[in-house]
Amino acid sequence: MTEPLFNNRLELTELNEAVSQIKAEVGKVIIGQEQNLDFLLICLLCHGHALLEGVPGVAKTLTAKLLSKTVNGSFKRLQFTPDLMPSDILGTSVFNPKTLEFEYKAGPVFCNLILIDEINRSPAKTQAALFELMEERQVTIDGHTYFMPDPFVVIATQNPVEQEGTYRLPEAQLDRFLMKIQVGYPGREEELDLLRRFNTHLQTDLSATVNPVISTQRLVELRNLVHRVLLEDHLLKFIADLIHATRNHKMIELGASPRASLALMHAAKAMAAISGRDFVLPEDIKVVAMPVLSHRIVLTPEAEMEGITEEEVLNSLLSGIEIPR
C-alpha cells in the first residue's frame, strides 16, 4: 500500500495492516474477488451482515469460511434446508428431571461468525427466526432474552438461478443485511491461475495454511475506530438525496429505508478506512452504494417486465445526483 499524501487524524496503520494480512491469508486459496473481499471486510468493520449471491461453484461458501479463519473467534456453519425449524437454529427449552425445571439449550447461532449456507432454502417460519437475531443480536425464548457475543456477524449465501425448493427472502430480512455482494465468474486469466494453482495443490491443503490474523477484541476496537472516520455534512446530504431519490423514482415501488441510509454512511466510512483515509470521499459512497442499496429497493412490475434491473436504476440515480466537492 502506497503512503498517503495527507496526514490522518486517526492512526489507521494497524487497521490497514490487518486488512492486508487478512487479504493475504484468504489469497492463499482464493484468486481474484478483491472487491468482494473488501466488501466482506467492510461488513466486519461495520458489525454488519453480508449476503453473498452467485451461481454454484464461484467459491461463496469457501470465501466466507476462509474469512472466518482469519478472525480468532468462534465460527459455526448452518446448512438451511426446507425441514429446518427455528429451534434448530436458536435452541430450545428442555425439561431437566433432576431440577424439575426447563433449561435453555443454546442453538448453533451463539458464535462470533455464522455462515448460513443457501439461506433461501428454508420456509417463512425459519426465516422469521432470524429477524430478532440479525437486528438486535439477541434471541427471546420462553420470555427470556439471550444475547449474542460481540462481535456477531452473519454471512449468508444464496443461489439466484435455482428456484426449485427455494423461498424468496422477505424484504424485512433483506433490509437487515448491510450488503448484498454479487459473486460473479472469474476472468480468463484468473481462471487460468486457478487451474495452475490447484493443478499442483489440494484445496484442503491450502485452506489448512490460512491462519488467524485478528482477535475479536481487536476487531471491536477497529470497528470503533472506523466509526470516528470523518464524514462531512455535504456528503451526508448527498447520502440523504440518494436515499430520497429511491423513494420518488417512477421505476421503484419500494424505496430504501432509513436503515439503508445509516448502512450507506457506515459502509462509506469503512471504505475510506481500508483505503488508508480517515475521511470519506464521494467515491467511497459511490463504490459501496450498489451492494448496500440493490437489495433494499423493489422495482415496479412494469420495470421488471421490461427487464430493467436494480443496478441499472441505481446507476441512473447516482449519475443524476450532483456529487459534492
Secondary structure, DSSP 8 states (H G I E B T S, - for coil): ----SS--SS--HHHHHHHHHHHHHHTTT--S-HHHHHHHHHHHHTT-EEEEE--TTSSHHHHHHHHHHHEES-EEEEE--TT--HHHHHEEEEEETTTTEEEEEE-TT-SSEEEEETGGGS-HHHHHHHHHHHHHSEEEETTEEEE--SS-EEEEEE-SS--TT-----HHHHTTEEEEEE-----HHHHHHHHHHHHHS-HHHHHHT----EEHHHHHHHHHHHHTSB--HHHHHHHHHHHHHHHS-TTEEE---HHHHHHHHHHHHHHHHHTT-SB--HHHHHHHHHHHHTTT-EE-HHHHHTT--HHHHHHHHHHHS----
